[in-house]
């Protein structure tokens, strides 16, 4: 009985194992889970009011980003780890799609998004020309 179970596990092991890409994606998603506060935000090159930023919170659950004080405002995050800088597709509940790039910097998460159609930004920069949203998130309560 034990021998049959062991042989079954040895044969099924490779089929159950994650690929490297699946492992990296799972680890990235796990690192995003929880509540995040907004440290900095710029929209089309204009910095947001610091007092307003202190009130903003987001929560990441699996592949959803949820505005903490408005849970109906959520979006799906489709993350592509195939390049040197992860790309993200942000699809909100109204069907608006934004494309961007994201990067972990220490315990912060920096995301730069533009409206779909232009392709994701090439750098973490918000200017009047690129009309990008640049947001820096930090774990809430830290």
Helices and strands as residue ranges (DSSP letters): H 2-16, H 20-32, E 34-43, E 46-47, H 50-55, E 57-61, E 64-67, E 70-80, E 87-92, E 97-105, E 108-115, E 133-139
